[in-house]
Amino acid sequence: MLSSIAQCNLGIAEWLRGRLTDAERAFVSGIAGWRAASQYTVAAWGCYHLVQVQRAQGRLDAAARTCQQALDAITAPARFPLPTAGPAYVGLGEVAYQRNELDTAFRHASEGIALCRQFADLRAAQPGPGATCQAAAGPGQPDRGRPVDHRGRFQRG
């Protein structure tokens, strides 16, 4: 467990230094350790960071796979989405938004934000502006695509 914590902290440090390949490697190592110890909740948070790195590299398919793997691990034992599935849904929403799949982005981001709001730590409920715009406005709404703040209120242009 301590090794996994150290690996993910190293991943964050490498990410901040702009070394995305090294960051990804560190996150993957940390996540593997948590999964081996059946710590799926902590692994899901590691996946959230890994997805950010994969998106920064332009690897949207890899980011979507990472989100899906996190969802599979979290929801399989319970058979329903737990709050820790929220970041994975937010990540899927962000990937869908980048692919211009706006209805899918709306669905995933809305579900993810609703689950994340059950946390004491709401960082994951503050997804990238694209997914948040979709969740706040929804399909067919006039404000669709306008940036919103972390509370879902439209920002002034």
N, C-alpha and C positions, 0 to 999 in steps of 0.2 A: 504494500500500500504506500509506504513512504517513497519507494522508488517511482511509483506512478505519479505521486504528487510532484516529485522533483522533475520528472520528465515533462509534465504539463507546464510547470513553471518555466522550464527551459524553453518549451515551445512558445510561450508568451514572449520571453526575452528575444528569441530568434525572430519572431514575427515583428516585434517592435524595431528590430535592427534591419528589417527588410529582407531577411534570409528565409524566404517562404518555404523552400524545399527542406531546409533544416528544421523549421518550425513544424512542418507537416510530419516529418519523421519522428520528432519528439512527441507530438500529440498522439500519433498512432501507437507509439510504444506505451505511453501512459494509459491510454484507453484499453489496450490489450491487457495490461496488468489489472485494471479495475474489473474488466469482464471476467478474467480468470478467477478473481476473488468474488465473483457474483455481486459486485457493487455497481449495478446497472444505472442507478440514479446518478452517481458521480461520473460514470462513463458517459452518460448522456450530456452532462455539462462539458466534458472534454470534447465530445462530438460537436457541440455547438461552436466551440472555438475552431476546431478542425474545419468545419464547413466555411467559416469566415475566411480562413487561409485558402481553401480550395476555390472559393469564389474569387478571391483576389488574384489567383493564378489564372482565372478564366476557365476553370475546370468544372463546369456546371454539372456534367454527368456524374463526376466523382462526388460533388457536394450532395446531389440528390441521392446517390447510393448511400452516402454516410448518414444522411437523415433517415432514410428508410431502414437501415441497419439499426439505428438507435431506436426507432419506433418498434421494430420487431422485437428487440430485446426488452423494451420497457413494457409493451402491451401484452406480450405472450403470456406471462404468468397471470396477469389480472384479467385479460380478455376485454379490457376497456381502457381508454386513454387515461393515464394518471397525469397529474400536474407536470411531472418531469418529462412528459412527451411534448409539452408546449414548445420548448426551444427547437425541437426537430420539425414540428409543424411550421413554426416561424421560418426556419431555414428553407423548407420546401416552398413556402410562399415567396421568399426572396428569390429563389432560383426560378420559379415560375414567372415572376415579374420580369426578371432579366431576359427571359425567353419571350416576353410579350404575351404570355398566357394569363391574361388579366383575371378571368373568372376563376381559374384554378388558384391564382395568387390570392384572390379574395377569400376563397374557401379555406385554404391552408392557414393564411395569416389570421383570419378570424378565429379559427379553432385554437391555434397556438396562443394567441393573445388571451383568449378566455381561460385557457389552462394556466398560463403564466401568471395571471392575476391572482392565483391562489398561493403564490409564493410570497414570502416576506421580502425577498430580494427580487425586485422587478426589472432587472437589467434586460433579461431576455424578452420581456413584454414590450421592449422598445426596439423593435426591429428596424432594419434599414428603411429609409423613407419610401421606397417603392411599395413594399408590402404593406406598410402602415397606411399609405394613401388608399390602397385597395380596400383594406379592412374598414377604414373610416367612411369611405364614400359608397362602396359597393357598386355592383353592375348597374349601368344606366343612370347613375346619379350625376348631376351637373358638376359637382366638385371632384369628380373622379380624377385622380392623378395629382391633385393639389397636396403639397406637403402638410403634415399634421405634427403636432408635438406629441410628447410621450403620453399624454392623457387622451389623445384622439381628437383634439380640437384643431381646426384648420388654422394654419399660420397665415398671417397677413403677407401679401406679396409685395 
